Amino acid sequence: VRSPPIRKDDEVQIVRGKFAKEAVAKVTSVYRRRYCIYVERIMKEKTNGAQVSVPIHPSNVQITKLKLDKDRKSLLERKKVGRQGVDKDKGKGKFSESDVAMADVD
């Protein structure tokens, strides 16, 4: 699967932005409404000294390890079966030469 939805407890590598040099880290929370995720050890210090998490856009990270539960495993299995194709001789629903030849016959 190319890009499954990101989820809490997935492990990600940040590939763009200020924190791109950081090692693989775990996602602490996902804020879908704001299109951002929060990753452990990615913090900044406020002026009063408090530590806050920095939001990171999901397009700037690469998932390295999924947290697999039964739902995610079944999703991967379904997609795997779909990619292998039930009917390989048909070829993605395209017309064969014999189908095209029979289209002219009335």
Phi, psi and omega in degrees: 000132185286310185214084177288157177299138181284153187210159178301143180077002168288153176257133185230156173243125178279126186248347180226153172096191186296329185259022185294337182278353183292154179284178178298134182221164184267143177284127180268326176203157180235126181246088188293329181294325180263002182054051178215158175234159176241132186243142180296148181071003175256095185231160168225157184259129177283171182295332178275002176097354181285145178267131177231149177286148180260127178287141181232135179288136183299337179287347181265008180235159177237126180286125180258329181213128179270147169273106186268125169239186187295325180292316181291324177296317180294323177298315179296321179295318179298316181292327178295316179296320180295324180289325180290332176084129179285316180244095181286332181288336178288317176081065174061030176076015180274159180281141175268172181296324180291325177295318180293320180295324181284344181292331182280340183282127178248000000 
